[in-house]
Amino acid sequence: GEAHPRLGAGIPRIDHGKAMPVIRKMRAIWGVMRPDYQEEMGDRHEHQEATALMQGQVVKKIEEMGGN
């Protein structure tokens, strides 16, 4: 099958990114983001809606884990 257009759009940005830190909080963050990015990739959320949902969940999870 063909690659999802949103995945292909991110490829040129890879050279400008930074590696994620290997810390417990990153695992928790990806965990809370998963449902919303899966909904977006399945075209069940618009990009801006999914982004706002993920941002709110990540901020909440970081606060629960003691900040930073």
N, CA, C and O atoms as CSV, one atom per row, in Angstrom:
chain,resi,resn,atom,element,x,y,z
A,1,GLY,N,N,0.816,-1.193,0.000
A,1,GLY,CA,C,0.000,0.000,0.000
A,1,GLY,C,C,0.853,1.248,0.000
A,1,GLY,O,O,2.069,1.210,0.190
A,2,GLU,N,N,0.189,2.319,-0.214
A,2,GLU,CA,C,0.844,3.624,-0.256
A,2,GLU,C,C,1.011,4.188,1.157
A,2,GLU,O,O,0.175,3.944,2.027
A,3,ALA,N,N,2.085,4.937,1.381
A,3,ALA,CA,C,2.328,5.541,2.693
A,3,ALA,C,C,1.274,6.609,2.972
A,3,ALA,O,O,0.797,7.279,2.056
A,4,HIS,N,N,0.923,6.755,4.224
A,4,HIS,CA,C,-0.034,7.779,4.626
A,4,HIS,C,C,0.583,9.150,4.323
A,4,HIS,O,O,1.762,9.356,4.611
A,5,PRO,N,N,-0.181,10.094,3.749
A,5,PRO,CA,C,0.397,11.386,3.379
A,5,PRO,C,C,0.976,12.166,4.551
A,5,PRO,O,O,1.930,12.921,4.366
A,6,ARG,N,N,0.432,12.007,5.742
A,6,ARG,CA,C,0.976,12.740,6.891
A,6,ARG,C,C,2.343,12.193,7.297
A,6,ARG,O,O,3.184,12.941,7.797
A,7,LEU,N,N,2.572,10.901,7.088
A,7,LEU,CA,C,3.887,10.339,7.396
A,7,LEU,C,C,4.924,10.867,6.418
A,7,LEU,O,O,6.020,11.259,6.820
A,8,GLY,N,N,4.583,10.878,5.151
A,8,GLY,CA,C,5.509,11.371,4.139
A,8,GLY,C,C,5.867,12.829,4.340
A,8,GLY,O,O,6.990,13.237,4.041
A,9,ALA,N,N,4.930,13.625,4.844
A,9,ALA,CA,C,5.178,15.047,5.060
A,9,ALA,C,C,6.244,15.276,6.128
A,9,ALA,O,O,6.909,16.312,6.119
A,10,GLY,N,N,6.416,14.335,7.042
A,10,GLY,CA,C,7.389,14.506,8.118
A,10,GLY,C,C,8.812,14.164,7.740
A,10,GLY,O,O,9.746,14.566,8.434
A,11,ILE,N,N,9.000,13.438,6.665
A,11,ILE,CA,C,10.342,12.981,6.295
A,11,ILE,C,C,11.331,14.126,6.094
A,11,ILE,O,O,12.448,14.035,6.603
A,12,PRO,N,N,10.982,15.206,5.377
A,12,PRO,CA,C,11.962,16.296,5.217
A,12,PRO,C,C,12.354,16.967,6.532
A,12,PRO,O,O,13.386,17.636,6.597
A,13,ARG,N,N,11.561,16.800,7.561
A,13,ARG,CA,C,11.838,17.449,8.847
A,13,ARG,C,C,12.790,16.640,9.721
A,13,ARG,O,O,13.300,17.159,10.714
A,14,ILE,N,N,13.031,15.414,9.382
A,14,ILE,CA,C,13.868,14.546,10.213
A,14,ILE,C,C,15.252,15.132,10.442
A,14,ILE,O,O,15.785,15.036,11.548
A,15,ASP,N,N,15.841,15.735,9.421
A,15,ASP,CA,C,17.184,16.310,9.552
A,15,ASP,C,C,17.234,17.476,10.529
A,15,ASP,O,O,18.313,17.846,10.992
A,16,HIS,N,N,16.090,18.057,10.847
A,16,HIS,CA,C,16.061,19.218,11.724
A,16,HIS,C,C,15.636,18.870,13.149
A,16,HIS,O,O,15.596,19.744,14.015
A,17,GLY,N,N,15.323,17.617,13.392
A,17,GLY,CA,C,14.839,17.197,14.706
A,17,GLY,C,C,15.960,16.856,15.665
A,17,GLY,O,O,17.136,16.835,15.302
A,18,LYS,N,N,15.568,16.591,16.888
A,18,LYS,CA,C,16.502,16.169,17.921
A,18,LYS,C,C,16.057,14.805,18.421
A,18,LYS,O,O,14.864,14.503,18.443
A,19,ALA,N,N,16.999,13.999,18.813
A,19,ALA,CA,C,16.671,12.681,19.367
A,19,ALA,C,C,15.925,12.857,20.682
A,19,ALA,O,O,16.229,13.756,21.466
A,20,MET,N,N,14.958,12.000,20.912
A,20,MET,CA,C,14.214,12.047,22.165
A,20,MET,C,C,15.086,11.489,23.292
A,20,MET,O,O,15.855,10.549,23.089
A,21,PRO,N,N,14.957,12.075,24.465
A,21,PRO,CA,C,15.706,11.522,25.594
A,21,PRO,C,C,15.144,10.149,25.971
A,21,PRO,O,O,13.947,9.896,25.836
A,22,VAL,N,N,16.006,9.290,26.434
A,22,VAL,CA,C,15.583,7.957,26.856
A,22,VAL,C,C,15.284,8.033,28.356
A,22,VAL,O,O,16.110,7.697,29.205
A,23,ILE,N,N,14.073,8.487,28.633
A,23,ILE,CA,C,13.640,8.645,30.022
A,23,ILE,C,C,12.231,8.083,30.164
A,23,ILE,O,O,11.496,7.958,29.185
A,24,ARG,N,N,11.874,7.752,31.377
A,24,ARG,CA,C,10.568,7.154,31.674
A,24,ARG,C,C,9.416,8.047,31.236
A,24,ARG,O,O,8.385,7.551,30.783
A,25,LYS,N,N,9.580,9.350,31.364
A,25,LYS,CA,C,8.499,10.269,31.005
A,25,LYS,C,C,8.161,10.196,29.515
A,25,LYS,O,O,7.000,10.357,29.141
A,26,MET,N,N,9.148,9.959,28.673
A,26,MET,CA,C,8.862,9.871,27.239
A,26,MET,C,C,7.966,8.682,26.952
A,26,MET,O,O,7.080,8.777,26.102
A,27,ARG,N,N,8.165,7.584,27.624
A,27,ARG,CA,C,7.307,6.409,27.441
A,27,ARG,C,C,5.876,6.732,27.852
A,27,ARG,O,O,4.925,6.348,27.170
A,28,ALA,N,N,5.728,7.433,28.961
A,28,ALA,CA,C,4.399,7.818,29.432
A,28,ALA,C,C,3.736,8.786,28.452
A,28,ALA,O,O,2.539,8.687,28.184
A,29,ILE,N,N,4.518,9.715,27.924
A,29,ILE,CA,C,3.975,10.691,26.976
A,29,ILE,C,C,3.487,9.995,25.719
A,29,ILE,O,O,2.376,10.260,25.260
A,30,TRP,N,N,4.300,9.106,25.153
A,30,TRP,CA,C,3.859,8.383,23.951
A,30,TRP,C,C,2.618,7.554,24.252
A,30,TRP,O,O,1.752,7.394,23.392
A,31,GLY,N,N,2.530,7.031,25.462
A,31,GLY,CA,C,1.358,6.244,25.831
A,31,GLY,C,C,0.076,7.058,25.831
A,31,GLY,O,O,-0.957,6.591,25.350
A,32,VAL,N,N,0.134,8.280,26.370
A,32,VAL,CA,C,-1.081,9.096,26.390
A,32,VAL,C,C,-1.396,9.685,25.019
A,32,VAL,O,O,-2.550,10.014,24.742
A,33,MET,N,N,-0.395,9.822,24.162
A,33,MET,CA,C,-0.620,10.357,22.816
A,33,MET,C,C,-1.203,9.316,21.859
A,33,MET,O,O,-1.918,9.665,20.921
A,34,ARG,N,N,-0.903,8.056,22.094
A,34,ARG,CA,C,-1.248,6.999,21.144
A,34,ARG,C,C,-2.698,7.019,20.666
A,34,ARG,O,O,-2.923,6.997,19.456
A,35,PRO,N,N,-3.686,7.061,21.546
A,35,PRO,CA,C,-5.066,7.016,21.042
A,35,PRO,C,C,-5.395,8.162,20.083
A,35,PRO,O,O,-6.085,7.959,19.084
A,36,ASP,N,N,-4.899,9.368,20.387
A,36,ASP,CA,C,-5.231,10.512,19.536
A,36,ASP,C,C,-4.501,10.481,18.202
A,36,ASP,O,O,-5.089,10.819,17.174
A,37,TYR,N,N,-3.216,10.079,18.194
A,37,TYR,CA,C,-2.560,10.035,16.887
A,37,TYR,C,C,-3.080,8.875,16.055
A,37,TYR,O,O,-3.074,8.953,14.826
A,38,GLN,N,N,-3.527,7.803,16.690
A,38,GLN,CA,C,-4.134,6.718,15.925
A,38,GLN,C,C,-5.469,7.161,15.326
A,38,GLN,O,O,-5.800,6.793,14.199
A,39,GLU,N,N,-6.229,7.945,16.074
A,39,GLU,CA,C,-7.484,8.484,15.545
A,39,GLU,C,C,-7.213,9.402,14.357
A,39,GLU,O,O,-7.935,9.364,13.360
A,40,GLU,N,N,-6.175,10.225,14.465
A,40,GLU,CA,C,-5.838,11.125,13.356
A,40,GLU,C,C,-5.394,10.327,12.134
A,40,GLU,O,O,-5.847,10.587,11.019
A,41,MET,N,N,-4.518,9.369,12.341
A,41,MET,CA,C,-4.027,8.577,11.212
A,41,MET,C,C,-5.162,7.785,10.560
A,41,MET,O,O,-5.099,7.478,9.369
A,42,GLY,N,N,-6.190,7.456,11.329
A,42,GLY,CA,C,-7.350,6.757,10.795
A,42,GLY,C,C,-8.403,7.713,10.253
A,42,GLY,O,O,-9.516,7.303,9.924
A,43,ASP,N,N,-8.041,8.993,10.163
A,43,ASP,CA,C,-8.938,10.040,9.647
A,43,ASP,C,C,-10.217,10.179,10.468
A,43,ASP,O,O,-11.269,10.536,9.937
A,44,ARG,N,N,-10.119,9.893,11.776
A,44,ARG,CA,C,-11.277,10.071,12.649
A,44,ARG,C,C,-11.166,11.363,13.455
A,44,ARG,O,O,-12.131,11.766,14.104
A,45,HIS,N,N,-10.016,12.012,13.424
A,45,HIS,CA,C,-9.796,13.334,14.023
A,45,HIS,C,C,-9.131,14.204,12.960
A,45,HIS,O,O,-8.347,13.721,12.143
A,46,GLU,N,N,-9.454,15.475,12.986
A,46,GLU,CA,C,-8.710,16.435,12.176
A,46,GLU,C,C,-7.367,16.684,12.877
A,46,GLU,O,O,-7.242,16.488,14.086
A,47,HIS,N,N,-6.385,17.110,12.112
A,47,HIS,CA,C,-5.037,17.321,12.656
A,47,HIS,C,C,-5.050,18.265,13.857
A,47,HIS,O,O,-4.469,17.947,14.894
A,48,GLN,N,N,-5.697,19.412,13.731
A,48,GLN,CA,C,-5.678,20.391,14.827
A,48,GLN,C,C,-6.388,19.855,16.063
A,48,GLN,O,O,-5.956,20.116,17.186
A,49,GLU,N,N,-7.465,19.114,15.871
A,49,GLU,CA,C,-8.182,18.527,17.002
A,49,GLU,C,C,-7.297,17.501,17.718
A,49,GLU,O,O,-7.190,17.513,18.944
A,50,ALA,N,N,-6.668,16.619,16.945
A,50,ALA,CA,C,-5.798,15.597,17.536
A,50,ALA,C,C,-4.622,16.239,18.262
A,50,ALA,O,O,-4.243,15.799,19.347
A,51,THR,N,N,-4.047,17.280,17.663
A,51,THR,CA,C,-2.911,17.969,18.279
A,51,THR,C,C,-3.316,18.577,19.616
A,51,THR,O,O,-2.587,18.455,20.600
A,52,ALA,N,N,-4.473,19.230,19.657
A,52,ALA,CA,C,-4.944,19.849,20.904
A,52,ALA,C,C,-5.210,18.783,21.965
A,52,ALA,O,O,-4.861,18.974,23.130
A,53,LEU,N,N,-5.820,17.669,21.579
A,53,LEU,CA,C,-6.083,16.587,22.535
A,53,LEU,C,C,-4.780,16.019,23.087
A,53,LEU,O,O,-4.655,15.803,24.292
A,54,MET,N,N,-3.802,15.776,22.198
A,54,MET,CA,C,-2.518,15.225,22.640
A,54,MET,C,C,-1.800,16.191,23.566
A,54,MET,O,O,-1.258,15.780,24.592
A,55,GLN,N,N,-1.792,17.476,23.214
A,55,GLN,CA,C,-1.113,18.478,24.041
A,55,GLN,C,C,-1.687,18.481,25.449
A,55,GLN,O,O,-0.941,18.476,26.428
A,56,GLY,N,N,-3.014,18.490,25.551
A,56,GLY,CA,C,-3.646,18.496,26.867
A,56,GLY,C,C,-3.313,17.261,27.673
A,56,GLY,O,O,-3.035,17.360,28.868
A,57,GLN,N,N,-3.334,16.094,27.041
A,57,GLN,CA,C,-3.026,14.847,27.741
A,57,GLN,C,C,-1.565,14.797,28.189
A,57,GLN,O,O,-1.266,14.332,29.289
A,58,VAL,N,N,-0.662,15.276,27.339
A,58,VAL,CA,C,0.763,15.261,27.686
A,58,VAL,C,C,1.033,16.190,28.867
A,58,VAL,O,O,1.746,15.817,29.799
A,59,VAL,N,N,0.472,17.387,28.834
A,59,VAL,CA,C,0.674,18.329,29.941
A,59,VAL,C,C,0.150,17.724,31.241
A,59,VAL,O,O,0.811,17.805,32.277
A,60,LYS,N,N,-1.026,17.123,31.187
A,60,LYS,CA,C,-1.609,16.493,32.373
A,60,LYS,C,C,-0.715,15.367,32.902
A,60,LYS,O,O,-0.476,15.273,34.106
A,61,LYS,N,N,-0.223,14.517,32.000
A,61,LYS,CA,C,0.628,13.395,32.417
A,61,LYS,C,C,1.937,13.896,33.034
A,61,LYS,O,O,2.387,13.361,34.047
A,62,ILE,N,N,2.541,14.906,32.437
A,62,ILE,CA,C,3.797,15.460,32.987
A,62,ILE,C,C,3.546,16.018,34.377
A,62,ILE,O,O,4.353,15.807,35.282
A,63,GLU,N,N,2.437,16.727,34.558
A,63,GLU,CA,C,2.118,17.260,35.878
A,63,GLU,C,C,1.931,16.126,36.892
A,63,GLU,O,O,2.391,16.222,38.030
A,64,GLU,N,N,1.252,15.050,36.469
A,64,GLU,CA,C,1.054,13.903,37.360
A,64,GLU,C,C,2.373,13.256,37.754
A,64,GLU,O,O,2.502,12.712,38.850
A,65,MET,N,N,3.357,13.316,36.852
A,65,MET,CA,C,4.647,12.677,37.100
A,65,MET,C,C,5.623,13.607,37.816
A,65,MET,O,O,6.775,13.236,38.040
A,66,GLY,N,N,5.186,14.783,38.171
A,66,GLY,CA,C,6.058,15.679,38.940
A,66,GLY,C,C,6.740,16.745,38.107
A,66,GLY,O,O,7.774,17.269,38.520
A,67,GLY,N,N,6.193,17.086,36.937
A,67,GLY,CA,C,6.750,18.160,36.135
A,67,GLY,C,C,7.926,17.760,35.282
A,67,GLY,O,O,8.360,16.608,35.269
A,68,ASN,N,N,8.441,18.777,34.548
A,68,ASN,CA,C,9.559,18.610,33.606
A,68,ASN,C,C,9.260,17.487,32.651
A,68,ASN,O,O,10.075,17.185,31.779
